[in-house]
Amino acid sequence: MSARGQIPDSFIQEVIARTDIVDIVGRHVALRKGGANLLGLCPFHGEKSPSFTVSPAKQFYHCFGCGAHGDAIRFLMEHAGLGFLDAVKDLAQQAGLQIPEAQVDPSEQARAAQARAHQHTLTEVLQRAAEHYRVRLKDDARAVEYLKKRGLTGRVAQHFGLGYAPAGWRSLASAFPDYEAADLVEAGLVIVQGEEGSEQRRYDRFRDRIMFPIRSVKGEVIGFGGRVLDSGEPKYLNSPETPVFVKGRELYGLHEAGFANAVATLGTACTPDHVKKLLRFTDHIVFSFDGDAAGRRAASRALEAALPQVTDLRTFRFLFLPTEHDPDSYVRAHGAEAFEAFVNSATSLSRQLLDRASEAADLSTPEGRARMLAQARPLWSQLPAGGLRLQLLAELAQAGKTSVEELSALWGERSGAAAGVQTGGQRPSTSRQLKRTAPLRPPSAVRQPPDHVARMLLSYPALWNDLGGADHELLTSLETWHGELFRWLERDLTEHGPREWPSLRESLQDEGFGPAACLLVDGAELPLAADKEDLRSAVAQTSRALALRDPMRLLGRLV
């Protein structure tokens, strides 16, 4: 049986074998020929030039921009929002295959179906409530006038499905024949006071508030945000968490694309899940905060959520509004163009990290600089391997009045200069110059399995096609600089086909990991043969080494 426990592995493999991923992806993405693969704009994040590839030979897709990858099943799950079983069933139906029901655990199947049906019921309840609030808004002149004063037109209200919850205690009773239904409570629409078995009081959670439906990416109403019209507390009231609404995962306005590409968290600080969800749609994120102490604390949370997701192709910036303004009031006071200029001047992630590390640190003293470095280390260590991590190491070393090598030794890191940081600001352009830098390791020895894999593939790029899709996924997802290299190499193969080492070396000069990669080939004393079995063995050793450090990653690969 599969890891999902309900469909035999053999059947899943048959479904994949009978499915052409080009056909599946091509229904959602405009693809064009690019060598052996097809290219297109990634459907998981915003981009202007194509970095999304589909391999007909391997039946695999991969985005070099956001890292999304997988087979046809994964594509339907990630892009269409289907569950694993639904994705398999969809593909099986298209292939004319019947899922062997006898192999499915009846109890598991029944529980899954019951959970799906219950979630569907809750979203239907919430949708009916949204329609009720929308109609009530049209009937309430005071609520309409409030929205007009805030500059919201009827078109905006319609686009976002805005509504009004009347001031009465049981307004929803007119929308639901059974006001006592448990679904109204579980959906967060009705509050029950009193112990079960005794006299209980039921009343609407939202009263005398402008109602903002919160929608999932698929457009289903999963909750509400309510704003008081006059004075009152709380000013904003969100739905409680329910089986269909988890605040730490959802963003208001994401389905509607928001105003000027704006979305909002829902009564909670920015979480890693928020950042990951946004990165499915864009590579450029600007966080906006109040300029007070609370806003600075919120910015620190957002910084920590963003750091693990940083790549050299993603941009995170931080905007701090004047204390007297929120985005709406700023636009009203200064105009949309001024706000756009303000956004364009937002603080970069690297500057935000340096500022955060420098808090309460007097950089004019050795003690203050030591404090800064101590505060910077846990932040910097969250950055994935790549050019930005290397650049920040150099900036932190400079701010701390130390060298990259000394800071690397202090933090137990490998030599920064050998990993591509040039303290003099110059990047070597030839293999002879590369050898003069402090070596990442003794150049005569390739010590780690990923090093050996990288050396073989740089020397003989055509060997990449002798590896399977699982091997490609493993190598391109490595969190060291090797992962960046393998993603770059796969993109290079897609664009240019297998190239000789001198051509690859020249292209590598513009990459942050280039010097370290070049050392593997130029710094080795012995020549290398194009041995396929040796390559597969090195990939297997890489997988085992990774499993020793992170067994769950190996388990995820196996299932």
RODO-2510 file (C-alpha; in nm, 4 decimals, decimal comma):
residues 559
     n   res          X          Y          Z
     1     m     0,0000     0,0000     0,0000
     2     s     0,1098     0,3608    -0,0524
     3     a     0,2173     0,5899     0,2272
     4     r    -0,1348     0,7310     0,2167
     5     g    -0,2530     0,3874     0,3243
     6     q    -0,5436     0,3612     0,0863
     7     i    -0,4194     0,2921    -0,2665
     8     p    -0,1733     0,0192    -0,3666
     9     d     0,1678     0,1525    -0,4725
    10     s     0,1514    -0,0580    -0,7881
    11     f    -0,1680     0,1176    -0,8944
    12     i    -0,0189     0,4630    -0,8318
    13     q     0,2802     0,3740    -1,0454
    14     e     0,0476     0,2527    -1,3211
    15     v    -0,1444     0,5801    -1,3068
    16     i     0,1797     0,7776    -1,3382
    17     a     0,2972     0,5549    -1,6241
    18     r    -0,0310     0,6096    -1,8104
    19     t    -0,0217     0,9881    -1,7579
    20     d     0,1630     1,2422    -1,9694
    21     i     0,2679     1,5249    -1,7380
    22     v     0,3023     1,7580    -2,0368
    23     d    -0,0698     1,7174    -2,1023
    24     i    -0,1622     1,7758    -1,7368
    25     v     0,0600     2,0801    -1,6844
    26     g    -0,0138     2,2151    -2,0333
    27     r    -0,3785     2,2683    -1,9385
    28     h    -0,2701     2,5280    -1,6840
    29     v     0,0643     2,6588    -1,8142
    30     a     0,1606     2,7795    -2,1621
    31     l     0,4634     2,5643    -2,2491
    32     r     0,7198     2,6018    -2,5260
    33     k     1,0011     2,3801    -2,6414
    34     g     1,3393     2,4421    -2,4773
    35     g     1,5869     2,1705    -2,5677
    36     a     1,4846     1,8325    -2,4307
    37     n     1,2343     1,9944    -2,1911
    38     l     0,9489     2,2430    -2,2096
    39     l     0,9564     2,5895    -2,0540
    40     g     0,6881     2,8142    -1,9135
    41     l     0,6037     3,0735    -1,6495
    42     c     0,5808     2,9088    -1,3090
    43     p     0,2197     2,8761    -1,1854
    44     f     0,3361     2,8715    -0,8227
    45     h     0,4982     3,2165    -0,8050
    46     g     0,4933     3,5348    -1,0063
    47     e     0,7677     3,5744    -1,2643
    48     k     0,8302     3,7524    -1,5940
    49     s     1,0832     3,5155    -1,7501
    50     p     1,0264     3,1381    -1,7542
    51     s     1,2098     2,9297    -1,4970
    52     f     0,9546     2,6459    -1,4871
    53     t     1,0503     2,3298    -1,6788
    54     v     0,8641     2,0109    -1,7600
    55     s     1,0564     1,7003    -1,8609
    56     p     0,8642     1,4637    -2,0919
    57     a     1,1369     1,2006    -2,0527
    58     k     1,1340     1,2020    -1,6723
    59     q     0,7661     1,2993    -1,6317
    60     f     0,8763     1,5600    -1,3815
    61     y     0,8385     1,9373    -1,3353
    62     h     1,0776     2,1728    -1,1607
    63     c     1,0922     2,5491    -1,1051
    64     f     1,4351     2,7011    -1,0665
    65     g     1,2846     3,0134    -0,9160
    66     c     1,0751     2,8876    -0,6248
    67     g     1,1906     2,5247    -0,6083
    68     a     0,8486     2,3678    -0,6770
    69     h     0,8908     2,0191    -0,8209
    70     g     0,7190     1,6831    -0,8508
    71     d     0,5175     1,4530    -1,0729
    72     a     0,1657     1,4848    -1,2159
    73     i     0,0066     1,3916    -0,8828
    74     r     0,2013     1,6586    -0,6967
    75     f     0,1113     1,9164    -0,9610
    76     l    -0,2620     1,8605    -0,9171
    77     m    -0,2235     1,8706    -0,5397
    78     e    -0,0229     2,1944    -0,5364
    79     h    -0,1841     2,3798    -0,8260
    80     a    -0,5445     2,2615    -0,8201
    81     g    -0,5614     2,2204    -0,4427
    82     l    -0,6633     1,8545    -0,4613
    83     g    -0,5918     1,6021    -0,1889
    84     f    -0,3716     1,3045    -0,2675
    85     l    -0,6614     1,0627    -0,3189
    86     d    -0,8564     1,3085    -0,5346
    87     a    -0,5494     1,3753    -0,7503
    88     v    -0,4916     1,0035    -0,8064
    89     k    -0,8586     0,9488    -0,8834
    90     d    -0,8592     1,2384    -1,1293
    91     l    -0,5602     1,1007    -1,3193
    92     a    -0,6939     0,7458    -1,3028
    93     q    -1,0229     0,8553    -1,4546
    94     q    -0,8432     1,0358    -1,7373
    95     a    -0,6377     0,7222    -1,8017
    96     g    -0,9476     0,5004    -1,7981
    97     l    -0,8357     0,3150    -1,4851
    98     q    -1,0530     0,2014    -1,1971
    99     i    -0,9129     0,2339    -0,8457
   100     p    -0,9156    -0,1132    -0,6844
   101     e    -1,1712    -0,0401    -0,4164
   102     a    -1,1159    -0,3779    -0,2556
   103     q    -0,7669    -0,2659    -0,1595
   104     v    -0,8921     0,0502     0,0140
   105     d    -0,9378     0,0408     0,3905
   106     p    -1,3164     0,0929     0,4270
   107     s    -1,2896     0,2608     0,7662
   108     e    -1,0204     0,5034     0,6455
   109     q    -1,2201     0,5744     0,3322
   110     a    -1,5317     0,6428     0,5385
   111     r    -1,3476     0,8752     0,7791
   112     a    -1,1891     1,0689     0,4929
   113     a    -1,5232     1,1043     0,3163
   114     q    -1,6898     1,2138     0,6399
   115     a    -1,4222     1,4783     0,7031
   116     r    -1,4549     1,6134     0,3492
   117     a    -1,8329     1,6235     0,3750
   118     h    -1,8163     1,8040     0,7092
   119     q    -1,5768     2,0674     0,5754
   120     h    -1,8017     2,1149     0,2736
   121     t    -2,1000     2,1649     0,5040
   122     l    -1,9163     2,4305     0,7050
   123     t    -1,8115     2,6240     0,3940
   124     e    -2,1721     2,6115     0,2698
   125     v    -2,2912     2,7506     0,6048
   126     l    -2,0330     3,0286     0,5870
   127     q    -2,1240     3,1056     0,2257
   128     r    -2,4904     3,1400     0,3219
   129     a    -2,3941     3,3726     0,6076
   130     a    -2,1841     3,5811     0,3685
   131     e    -2,4812     3,6191     0,1368
   132     h    -2,7012     3,7184     0,4321
   133     y    -2,4534     3,9871     0,5414
   134     r    -2,4188     4,1145     0,1849
   135     v    -2,7952     4,1650     0,1502
   136     r    -2,8168     4,3335     0,4907
   137     l    -2,5513     4,5849     0,3821
   138     k    -2,7721     4,7062     0,0972
   139     d    -3,0587     4,7606     0,3430
   140     d    -2,8598     4,9603     0,6001
   141     a    -2,7987     5,3229     0,5047
   142     r    -2,5708     5,3813     0,8045
   143     a    -2,3351     5,0985     0,7046
   144     v    -2,3322     5,2122     0,3403
   145     e    -2,2518     5,5684     0,4453
   146     y    -1,9671     5,4447     0,6648
   147     l    -1,8071     5,2630     0,3698
   148     k    -1,8469     5,5675     0,1465
   149     k    -1,6728     5,7851     0,4048
   150     r    -1,3853     5,5357     0,4043
   151     g    -1,3614     5,5712     0,0258
   152     l    -1,4968     5,2263    -0,0658
   153     t    -1,7093     5,2193    -0,3800
   154     g    -1,9878     4,9770    -0,4579
   155     r    -1,7564     4,8042    -0,7027
   156     v    -1,4955     4,7394    -0,4311
   157     a    -1,7633     4,6171    -0,1912
   158     q    -1,8924     4,3762    -0,4530
   159     h    -1,5427     4,2532    -0,5436
   160     f    -1,4619     4,1673    -0,1830
   161     g    -1,8143     4,0527    -0,0948
   162     l    -1,8493     4,3057     0,1866
   163     g    -2,1534     4,2848     0,4094
   164     y    -2,3089     4,4087     0,7314
   165     a    -2,4041     4,2159     1,0455
   166     p    -2,7073     4,3909     1,2008
   167     a    -2,7006     4,4997     1,5631
   168     g    -2,9562     4,2393     1,6739
   169     w    -2,8548     3,9390     1,8845
   170     r    -3,0047     3,6757     1,6519
   171     s    -2,9940     3,8228     1,3021
   172     l    -2,8745     3,4945     1,1514
   173     a    -3,1994     3,3263     1,2563
   174     s    -3,3538     3,4831     0,9467
   175     a    -3,0893     3,3170     0,7256
   176     f    -3,0908     2,9702     0,8865
   177     p    -3,4168     2,7902     0,9589
   178     d    -3,2467     2,5909     1,2372
   179     y    -3,0708     2,8490     1,4516
   180     e    -2,9950     2,5736     1,7039
   181     a    -2,7819     2,3777     1,4538
   182     a    -2,4375     2,2772     1,5806
   183     d    -2,2809     2,3761     1,2473
   184     l    -2,3475     2,7450     1,3201
   185     v    -2,1430     2,7173     1,6390
   186     e    -1,8636     2,5144     1,4822
   187     a    -1,8397     2,7592     1,1901
   188     g    -1,7816     3,0404     1,4438
   189     l    -2,1015     3,2270     1,3609
   190     v    -2,2955     3,1654     1,6799
   191     i    -2,1822     3,1711     2,0438
   192     v    -2,3373     2,9465     2,3090
   193     q    -2,3363     3,0475     2,6750
   194     g    -2,4205     2,8087     2,9561
   195     e    -2,3346     2,4497     3,0376
   196     e    -2,4669     2,1637     2,8278
   197     g    -2,7812     2,0194     2,9813
   198     s    -2,8758     2,3495     3,1454
   199     e    -3,0446     2,6533     2,9987
   200     q    -2,8224     2,7856     2,7228
   201     r    -2,8209     3,1196     2,5452
   202     r    -2,7342     3,1487     2,1756
   203     y    -2,6477     3,4704     1,9967
   204     d    -2,4642     3,5931     1,6864
   205     r    -2,0879     3,6408     1,7224
   206     f    -2,0852     3,9347     1,4793
   207     r    -2,3195     4,2250     1,5559
   208     d    -2,3266     4,5784     1,4148
   209     r    -2,0106     4,5261     1,2147
   210     i    -1,8944     4,5647     0,8551
   211     m    -1,8258     4,2069     0,7449
   212     f    -1,5276     4,1007     0,5358
   213     p    -1,5521     3,7412     0,4087
   214     i    -1,2230     3,5564     0,4381
   215     r    -1,1762     3,3257     0,1409
   216     s    -0,9396     3,0407     0,0757
   217     v    -0,7189     3,0442    -0,2322
   218     k    -0,9883     2,8363    -0,4030
   219     g    -1,2496     3,1039    -0,3269
   220     e    -1,4444     2,9256    -0,0517
   221     v    -1,5639     3,1394     0,2404
   222     i    -1,3809     3,0026     0,5441
   223     g    -1,4343     3,2816     0,7982
   224     f    -1,5056     3,6497     0,8570
   225     g    -1,3478     3,9661     0,9822
   226     g    -1,5841     4,2198     1,1376
   227     r    -1,5110     4,5912     1,1921
   228     v    -1,7157     4,8126     1,4251
   229     l    -1,8769     5,1167     1,2655
   230     d    -1,8346     5,3510     1,5599
   231     s    -1,6532     5,3110     1,8891
   232     g    -1,6385     4,9722     2,0533
   233     e    -1,4041     4,6915     2,1357
   234     p    -1,2579     4,4994     1,9804
   235     k    -1,2313     4,7233     1,6752
   236     y    -1,1659     4,4148     1,4593
   237     l    -1,3105     4,0737     1,5339
   238     n    -1,2126     3,7634     1,3378
   239     s    -1,3753     3,4226     1,3272
   240     p    -1,2314     3,1693     1,5724
   241     e    -1,0272     2,8830     1,4330
   242     t    -1,2399     2,6047     1,2894
   243     p    -1,1843     2,2875     1,0837
   244     v    -1,1721     2,5108     0,7734
   245     f    -1,0017     2,8231     0,9129
   246     v    -0,6531     2,8380     1,0693
   247     k    -0,5352     3,1959     1,1203
   248     g    -0,1672     3,1111     1,0973
   249     r    -0,2117     2,9761     0,7438
   250     e    -0,4577     3,2155     0,5838
   251     l    -0,4193     3,5641     0,4383
   252     y    -0,7013     3,8049     0,3760
   253     g    -0,7316     3,9162     0,0149
   254     l    -0,5101     3,6460    -0,1365
   255     h    -0,7953     3,5018    -0,3448
   256     e    -0,9027     3,8456    -0,4639
   257     a    -0,5385     3,9496    -0,5300
   258     g    -0,6035     4,2430    -0,2948
   259     f    -0,5702     4,6168    -0,3568
   260     a    -0,2378     4,6861    -0,5290
   261     n    -0,1373     4,3265    -0,4556
   262     a    -0,1976     4,3707    -0,0824
   263     v    -0,2984     4,0972     0,1614
   264     a    -0,3247     4,0926     0,5403
   265     t    -0,2719     3,8524     0,8257
   266     l    -0,5745     3,7783     1,0397
   267     g    -0,5165     3,8857     1,3947
   268     t    -0,1870     3,7012     1,4195
   269     a     0,1783     3,7691     1,3533
   270     c     0,3296     3,6649     1,0222
   271     t     0,4105     3,2921     1,0244
   272     p     0,6336     3,0695     0,8091
   273     d     0,3153     2,9263     0,6545
   274     h     0,2098     3,2769     0,5495
   275     v     0,5432     3,3357     0,3799
   276     k     0,5398     2,9987     0,2033
   277     k     0,1883     3,0621     0,0751
   278     l     0,2801     3,4059    -0,0589
   279     l     0,5862     3,2657    -0,2347
   280     r     0,3566     3,0483    -0,4445
   281     f     0,2410     3,3696    -0,6133
   282     t     0,5360     3,6077    -0,6077
   283     d     0,9107     3,6352    -0,5508
   284     h     0,8857     3,9911    -0,4161
   285     i     0,7271     4,0542    -0,0747
   286     v     0,7049     4,3841     0,1129
   287     f     0,5975     4,3601     0,4782
   288     s     0,4206     4,6699     0,6126
   289     f     0,4202     4,7595     0,9835
   290     d     0,3380     5,0446     1,2171
   291     g     0,6436     5,2436     1,3144
   292     d     0,5936     5,1956     1,6891
   293     a     0,7494     4,9369     1,9198
   294     a     0,4727     4,6854     1,8491
   295     g     0,5348     4,7211     1,4767
   296     r     0,9059     4,6601     1,5269
   297     r     0,8295     4,3449     1,7235
   298     a     0,5970     4,2274     1,4466
   299     a     0,8705     4,2969     1,1914
   300     s     1,1087     4,0777     1,3899
   301     r     0,8595     3,7910     1,3701
   302     a     0,8219     3,8415     0,9950
   303     l     1,2000     3,8490     0,9512
   304     e     1,2354     3,5163     1,1311
   305     a     0,9554     3,3675     0,9195
   306     a     1,1180     3,4862     0,5964
   307     l     1,4839     3,3985     0,6587
   308     p     1,4587     3,0217     0,5856
   309     q     1,2800     3,0984     0,2569
   310     v     1,5405     3,3372     0,1211
   311     t     1,7030     3,2611    -0,2130
   312     d     1,9116     3,4787    -0,4400
   313     l     1,6053     3,5263    -0,6646
   314     r     1,3603     3,6353    -0,3931
   315     t     1,3208     3,9828    -0,2461
   316     f     1,1877     4,0596     0,1015
   317     r     1,1561     4,4201     0,2202
   318     f     1,0202     4,5904     0,5324
   319     l     0,8082     4,9062     0,5319
   320     f     0,7566     5,1059     0,8535
   321     l     0,4733     5,3587     0,8435
   322     p     0,4760     5,6866     1,0371
   323     t     0,3143     5,6391     1,3771
   324     e     0,0122     5,8505     1,2795
   325     h    -0,0699     5,6449     0,9677
   326     d    -0,1881     5,3100     0,8448
   327     p    -0,1683     5,2314     0,4686
   328     d    -0,5183     5,3653     0,4077
   329     s    -0,4647     5,6954     0,5867
   330     y    -0,1238     5,7415     0,4242
   331     v    -0,2735     5,7048     0,0756
   332     r    -0,5494     5,9509     0,1675
   333     a    -0,3038     6,2042     0,3034
   334     h    -0,0299     6,1784     0,0414
   335     g    -0,1771     5,9965    -0,2588
   336     a    -0,1190     5,6607    -0,4250
   337     e     0,1992     5,7685    -0,6055
   338     a     0,3590     5,8831    -0,2797
   339     f     0,2715     5,5542    -0,1146
   340     e     0,4172     5,3623    -0,4091
   341     a     0,7399     5,5605    -0,3754
   342     f     0,7365     5,4910    -0,0015
   343     v     0,7010     5,1188    -0,0715
   344     n     0,9884     5,1285    -0,3207
   345     s     1,2118     5,2744    -0,0503
   346     a     1,1334     4,9960     0,1978
   347     t     1,4187     4,8424     0,3960
   348     s     1,5860     4,5349     0,2472
   349     l     1,5948     4,2067     0,4362
   350     s     1,9711     4,2301     0,4722
   351     r     1,9462     4,5805     0,6244
   352     q     1,6653     4,4650     0,8533
   353     l     1,8789     4,1752     0,9748
   354     l     2,1730     4,4066     1,0443
   355     d     1,9496     4,6553     1,2247
   356     r     1,7945     4,3790     1,4339
   357     a     2,1368     4,2425     1,5229
   358     s     2,2581     4,5899     1,6220
   359     e     1,9796     4,6559     1,8732
   360     a     2,1192     4,7750     2,2073
   361     a     2,4726     4,7323     2,0713
   362     d     2,7236     5,0184     2,0723
   363     l     2,9296     4,9439     1,7616
   364     s     3,1949     5,1933     1,8679
   365     t     3,3124     4,9535     2,1390
   366     p     3,4456     4,5962     2,1241
   367     e     3,1746     4,4912     2,3684
   368     g     2,9012     4,6356     2,1495
   369     r     3,0387     4,4739     1,8353
   370     a     3,0608     4,1387     2,0141
   371     r     2,6984     4,1793     2,1223
   372     m     2,5953     4,2578     1,7658
   373     l     2,7665     3,9466     1,6314
   374     a     2,6121     3,7315     1,9041
   375     q     2,2667     3,8626     1,8157
   376     a     2,3302     3,8223     1,4438
   377     r     2,4405     3,4607     1,4491
   378     p     2,0983     3,2925     1,5113
   379     l     1,9456     3,5102     1,2393
   380     w     2,2209     3,4588     0,9833
   381     s     2,2286     3,0831     1,0456
   382     q     1,8659     3,0552     0,9294
   383     l     1,9592     3,1713     0,5791
   384     p     1,9907     2,8899     0,3244
   385     a     2,3194     2,8520     0,1423
   386     g     2,3577     3,1037    -0,1369
   387     g     2,4989     3,4358    -0,2416
   388     l     2,3054     3,6459     0,0108
   389     r     2,4240     3,4338     0,3033
   390     l     2,7838     3,4824     0,1875
   391     q     2,7407     3,8555     0,1333
   392     l     2,5882     3,9041     0,4780
   393     l     2,8700     3,7112     0,6401
   394     a     3,1111     3,9624     0,4872
   395     e     2,8980     4,2610     0,5970
   396     l     2,8671     4,1291     0,9512
   397     a     3,2396     4,0716     0,9647
   398     q     3,3015     4,4275     0,8483
   399     a     3,0528     4,5726     1,0989
   400     g     3,2162     4,3678     1,3731
   401     k     3,5628     4,4850     1,2649
   402     t     3,6837     4,1324     1,2055
   403     s     3,7679     3,9236     0,9000
   404     v     3,5433     3,6734     0,7271
   405     e     3,7860     3,3955     0,8158
   406     e     3,7874     3,4928     1,1846
   407     l     3,4087     3,5190     1,1975
   408     s     3,3712     3,1855     1,0195
   409     a     3,6027     3,0243     1,2736
   410     l     3,4151     3,1890     1,5614
   411     w     3,0839     3,0560     1,4343
   412     g     3,2189     2,7153     1,3399
   413     e     3,1585     2,7766     0,9704
   414     r     3,3711     2,6868     0,6712
   415     s     3,6038     2,9484     0,5275
   416     g     3,3927     3,2300     0,3839
   417     a     3,6490     3,3341     0,1276
   418     a     3,6641     2,9849    -0,0179
   419     a     3,2853     2,9707    -0,0347
   420     g     3,2811     3,2736    -0,2590
   421     v     3,3130     3,5785    -0,0333
   422     q     3,5812     3,8100    -0,1665
   423     t     3,6803     4,0525     0,1095
   424     g     3,8410     4,2805    -0,1442
   425     g     3,5236     4,2992    -0,3504
   426     q     3,6751     4,1232    -0,6532
   427     r     3,5647     3,7884    -0,7929
   428     p     3,8374     3,5705    -0,9452
   429     s     3,7922     3,5136    -1,3150
   430     t     4,0298     3,2273    -1,3854
   431     s     4,1042     2,8909    -1,2350
   432     r     4,4561     3,0076    -1,1437
   433     q     4,3147     3,2996    -0,9452
   434     l     4,0576     3,0722    -0,7835
   435     k     4,3329     2,8519    -0,6487
   436     r     4,4889     3,1494    -0,4713
   437     t     4,1867     3,1941    -0,2450
   438     a     4,1703     3,0071     0,0838
   439     p     4,0534     2,6591    -0,0159
   440     l     3,7167     2,5285     0,0939
   441     r     3,9001     2,2039     0,1704
   442     p     4,2368     2,0628     0,0638
   443     p     4,1979     2,0747    -0,3168
   444     s     4,3427     1,7291    -0,3621
   445     a     4,0603     1,5708    -0,1593
   446     v     3,6881     1,5669    -0,2281
   447     r     3,5632     1,4844     0,1186
   448     q     3,1833     1,4774     0,1035
   449     p     2,9532     1,2718    -0,1257
   450     p     2,7823     1,5865    -0,2651
   451     d     3,1271     1,7176    -0,3607
   452     h     3,1959     1,4046    -0,5633
   453     v     2,8547     1,4199    -0,7305
   454     a     2,9088     1,7870    -0,8167
   455     r     3,2577     1,7210    -0,9574
   456     m     3,1335     1,4385    -1,1805
   457     l     2,8367     1,6345    -1,3123
   458     l     3,0416     1,9465    -1,3798
   459     s     3,2989     1,7375    -1,5619
   460     y     3,0388     1,5332    -1,7547
   461     p     2,7011     1,7197    -1,7483
   462     a     2,5367     1,4613    -1,9776
   463     l     2,5435     1,2176    -1,6829
   464     w     2,2575     1,4191    -1,5296
   465     n     2,0175     1,2455    -1,7669
   466     d     2,1293     0,9057    -1,6359
   467     l     1,9865     0,9890    -1,2947
   468     g     1,6210     0,9404    -1,2079
   469     g     1,3636     1,1966    -1,1022
   470     a     1,4026     1,1053    -0,7337
   471     d     1,7788     1,1640    -0,7616
   472     h     1,7206     1,5022    -0,9243
   473     e     1,4784     1,5973    -0,6480
   474     l     1,7275     1,4917    -0,3818
   475     l     2,0187     1,6862    -0,5300
   476     t     1,8292     2,0050    -0,6140
   477     s     1,6765     2,0178    -0,2647
   478     l     2,0078     1,9978    -0,0760
   479     e     2,0265     2,2872     0,1694
   480     t     2,4006     2,3427     0,1252
   481     w     2,5450     2,5410    -0,1647
   482     h     2,5409     2,2141    -0,3596
   483     g     2,1622     2,2420    -0,3975
   484     e     2,2011     2,5839    -0,5595
   485     l     2,4656     2,4387    -0,7903
   486     f     2,2529     2,1424    -0,8985
   487     r     1,9532     2,3668    -0,9672
   488     w     2,1776     2,5938    -1,1736
   489     l     2,3220     2,2957    -1,3611
   490     e     1,9777     2,1556    -1,4473
   491     r     1,8722     2,4970    -1,5771
   492     d     2,1927     2,5233    -1,7801
   493     l     2,1311     2,1813    -1,9327
   494     t     1,7783     2,2841    -2,0240
   495     e     1,8947     2,6028    -2,1926
   496     h     2,2216     2,4912    -2,3536
   497     g     2,2451     2,1136    -2,3363
   498     p     2,5656     1,9427    -2,2092
   499     r     2,8608     2,1832    -2,2244
   500     e     3,2336     2,1357    -2,1836
   501     w     3,3903     2,2370    -1,8529
   502     p     3,5564     2,5581    -1,9811
   503     s     3,2179     2,6945    -2,0873
   504     l     3,0590     2,5969    -1,7585
   505     r     3,3451     2,7533    -1,5639
   506     e     3,2985     3,0828    -1,7445
   507     s     2,9243     3,0881    -1,6644
   508     l     2,9890     2,9966    -1,3009
   509     q     3,1859     3,3164    -1,2432
   510     d     2,8602     3,5091    -1,1935
   511     e     2,7255     3,2710    -0,9282
   512     g     2,7863     3,2989    -0,5543
   513     f     2,8718     2,9303    -0,5321
   514     g     3,0945     2,9475    -0,8409
   515     p     3,4348     2,9597    -0,6696
   516     a     3,3568     2,6602    -0,4480
   517     a     3,2251     2,4638    -0,7477
   518     c     3,5289     2,5478    -0,9595
   519     l     3,7633     2,4281    -0,6869
   520     l     3,6105     2,0814    -0,7101
   521     v     3,7181     2,0481    -1,0728
   522     d     4,0211     2,2735    -1,1099
   523     g     4,1633     2,1932    -0,7683
   524     a     4,1551     1,8147    -0,8041
   525     e     4,4845     1,6425    -0,8755
   526     l     4,3516     1,3311    -1,0485
   527     p     4,1425     1,3201    -1,3683
   528     l     3,7895     1,1870    -1,3534
   529     a     3,6198     0,9273    -1,5745
   530     a     3,2564     0,9431    -1,6850
   531     d     3,1511     0,6490    -1,4691
   532     k     2,7722     0,6183    -1,4387
   533     e     2,7893     0,3617    -1,1606
   534     d     3,0304     0,5778    -0,9656
   535     l     2,7874     0,8693    -0,9964
   536     r     2,4898     0,6624    -0,8811
   537     s     2,6949     0,5351    -0,5878
   538     a     2,7877     0,8900    -0,4880
   539     v     2,4223     0,9979    -0,5070
   540     a     2,3255     0,7026    -0,2870
   541     q     2,5961     0,7991    -0,0370
   542     t     2,4613     1,1550    -0,0367
   543     s     2,1146     1,0215     0,0420
   544     r     2,2459     0,8069     0,3275
   545     a     2,4518     1,0930     0,4699
   546     l     2,1465     1,3158     0,4594
   547     a     1,9388     1,0502     0,6326
   548     l     2,1852     1,0334     0,9202
   549     r     2,1351     1,4050     0,9806
   550     d     1,7628     1,4176     0,9046
   551     p     1,5854     1,0779     0,8971
   552     m     1,2478     1,2391     0,8202
   553     r     1,3777     1,3738     0,4883
   554     l     1,4791     1,0240     0,3831
   555     l     1,1412     0,8928     0,4944
   556     g     0,9696     1,1626     0,2902
   557     r     1,1737     1,0622    -0,0132
   558     l     1,0857     0,6948     0,0277
   559     v     0,7136     0,7561     0,0588
***
